């Protein structure tokens, strides 16, 4: 049987792709030890121990909450100081003496906390100078670990919040407060469950890490290759097929991964050259992959890590978040798919030939069974089992299912690699959760979130639309260069309370901030996903960024839609009302995409473009009259173009046959 698959698996990264990742993704700038060196073996041992610890904790292990969180963060800090150099001039072949001191410090602050915490919480003693020393050390280690592994933006923002807590009595107006002493803040940050060992790290310990580990096990079986090949089979032959492959593949990758940049380099290394080969311009190819990969963070069942934190903050089951996000995620990908389709037919781009497509039967036979663990996770979550339970048994199912075919079978080396990759992949998420603990702790002390919410509502004059616009801008600015998890937590602290105060459903308010935190990855001037796509495509980063915004413009409207129509996040209405809202929203998304491309069935005139765009925007707010106007405008322009095409075809046929068209 002929094997039509691409020669190189998507998992195989070239040196060029590695350079792109390191340039645009701070999280990837780590020391690359050889496996057989002392340091390579030490890193592998620590990472594997961390993964085994979490599997034990998820299955039979029982630890106090603070102990589990402390071990979790300690493992990550040790890995950071072994892997990430302090600066560009640091040695890359081994950690420095300073790095090793930081490793021992990371172990020491954890050991001391576990020794002292019970006594302090029991009320028998008060914090002493040694407690404060270790608290300062822990805070500095977390901030330095964050600076090394995710960049300086989030640690600097954390320090701004610390300064705000300390200098509150000097701040005029509504944001002012009495101020807090350094010892009081240290108690919150280190000696409580409100700081660096707070909610975010708690969710990371119990939920997020296991889902990252699940993704690592699936990746080790070649799941990303299966996703790319099945996407090619599904969409490759249609006009502009490779771009649609990127959309489908990135959406499917989003079900097991929650990182925009990681999705870009995983699927983009495969799809961007394909897009360029059929005629897509480099900047459009990079933008398509960036938009599609960014949407992976909002695609259930395994959304970005922030979704688990959202469930914890709202105190709702994760499945409620998953269901609420489903229709908006589908609208996001409908907008992206419509954009690339319209660009393809507008410019006359071809799809892939049958010879270029993979053999579907062979792909399904080799790796199709690896979908079963993902389906199991979805089933368990829908049935109401905890994410911890679902992720653990998803990992077990992945290992067992892998033995059904030789191509996916996980031997001992594969199992160890998955355990190591899972821990290493968790580094940026876990350290972001720890650094965000400073912001959450300060907000809890000072009431900053409620105060800022009052200010936002006041600035908007109580107007819902203006409040949404201000919140969206704030989330996009916060998201410049920051991990999505951190963006969401900060935005949930700063913007979500204002939206809830105006009567918005809490899930809709939090999903709104989450969406715009995600969309910051494609929004210039700091659009990390777009820049990564530009690096692979060999295009200008800013041009890719602005093209990504144009391509994904309808996606920027989706959050407004589900705020005004809670049916889209399944918070209100009957099944028929939810279906109706989804249909009108879909028409709005397609209409806005067509207006931006200035193409529907054929090129749009300027009046058609303006009317179509206005009609699409009318569908943002639900209501009988706005729906009639929006759907009516779309239908009229669609029918007008369809009649025009038929008329042109008749004229062309008459010209070829030597007859004039009938005057009737």
C-alpha positions, 0 to 999 in steps of 0.5 A: 500500500502506498504511503502518501504521508509527509516525509517528516513527522510534525514532532520532529523539530528542525534547528530553524524551528527551534530558533523560532521558538526560542526567539518568540517564546521565553519559556523555550530558552532553557539549557539543552543538556545531553541525556547522558550527562550528569546534569541531563540525568539530574533534570530527567530524574527531578522531572520524572519524580515530579510526575510520579509524585502527582500520579501518586497524589491523584491516585492513592496519595493523601497530603495536607493541602499546603504540603501538596502545593509546597512540593509542587512548587518546589519541584518546579523551582528546582527545574527552573534553576537547573534549566534556565540560565540567569542571563544571556552570558550564563553558561549553557553546559551546566548550572552555575554555583549561583544556580545550585544555591538557588536550587538548595534555597528552593528545597529549604523554603519548602522544608521550613514551611512544612516544618513550621506551618502546622504550629503557626496555623494552630495559633500556638506561636507568632511568626519570628524573624527566621520565618520572615527570612524564609518568607523573603527567600521564597518570594525572591525565588518565585520572582526570579524563577518567573523572570527566568522562565516566563520573562520579566513582565509578570514579576514586575507587575507583581512587584507593582502590586506589592508596592501598591499594598505598601504605599496605599496610604499615599495613594489618593482617591478610591484606590487608596487604603491604609497600607500594609507592613512588609511583615504582614504581606510576607505572612500572606505571601508565604505563611498562608493559602492566599499568596504564592501557595494560593488558589492558582497553585492549588488548581495547578497542583490538582488539575492543571499538571495532570492535564499537561502530563496527559498531553505529554503522554498523547504526544509521545504516541504521535498524536500530533501527527495523527491530528495533522494527517486526519485534518489533511484528509478532512479539509485538504482537497477544498480550495486553499486546503492547507489553510483549512488543515491549519484551522482544523488541526489547531482546533484539534490540538487545542483539545489536548494543549493549552498554549498558543505559541506551542500550538503554532510551532507544533502544527505550523511547522507542518501547515505553514510550508503547505500553505505557501506551497499552494500560493498563500502569501507568507504573512497570511500563512503565518497569520492563519496558523497564529489565529487557529492556534490561539483558539486552541486555548478556548477549545474544550475539553482541555482548555488553557490552564486558566479554565480550571482556575476559572472553575475554582474561582466561580466554585462551579464544576469544570464541566460547566465551564466546558459546556459554556465555552463550547459554542463560543469556541465553535464560533471562533473556529467558524470565523477563522475557517470562513476567513481562510475559505474566502481568501482562498476563493477570492485569490483562486488558490487550489487545494491539495491533490489526491496524491498529496493527501495521506491515506486515511485508512492507514492513518486511522489504523495506525493511530486512530485508537489514540482518540479513545483516551480523549473521549474517555476524558470528555465522558468522565467530565460530562458525567461529573467526575472531577478533572483530577479523576478524569485526567488520571484515568485518561493517562492510564487509558493512554498507556493501555491504548498505546499497546494496541498498535506498534506505531503508538506503543509506549516502551519504558523509554517512551514512558520515561520521556512522557513523564519528563516532558510533562513536568518540563511542559508544566514549568511556565504554567506553574511558575505563572500561578505562583507569581500571580499569587502576589497579585491575588494576595494583594487584592485580597488584602486591599479589596483592589478588584472591587475598587477597580470595578467601581472605577471602571463602571463609573468611567463607563457611566454604567453603560454596559457596552462601554464597560465591555470595551474598557474591560476588553482593552485592559485584558489585551494590554495585560496580555502583552507578553504574559502567559494566558493563565496569568492574564486571566487571573489578573483580569478576573481580579480587575475587570470581571467584578465590574462586569458582574456588577452590571448584571452579566452572568458570572461565567459569561463575565469570566469567559469574556476576560479569558477570551481577550486574554487569549486574543492578546496573543495575536494582537500587536504590538506584542503578539507572541503567537503571530510572531512565532508564525511569522518566524516559521513563515519568513514574514514580517512579524507586524504584518502577520500580526495585523493580518491575524487581527483582520482574519480573526476580527469576527473572533473579537466580536464573539465575546460581546455576543455571548455577553448580550446573549447568555444562551451562547454560553448555555446560561439561559434559555431553552434548547431551541433558544440556544440553537437560535442564538447559535444560528444568528451568531454564526450568520453574524460571524460569517457576515463580518468575515466576508465584509472584512475580506470584501468577498462573499460569493464574489467581490463585494462592492463598497455599499455591500461591504458596509451594509454586510458589516453593519448587519453582522454587528446588528446580530451582536445584541439579540432581539427580534428586530436586530435579528431580522435586520442582520439576517435580512441584510445577509440574505439580501446580499447573498441572493443578490450575488447569487443572482448576479453570478447566474446572470453572468454564467448565462451571458457567458454561455450565450456568448460561447454558443453564439446567441444573445441572452434573451431580453426577457 
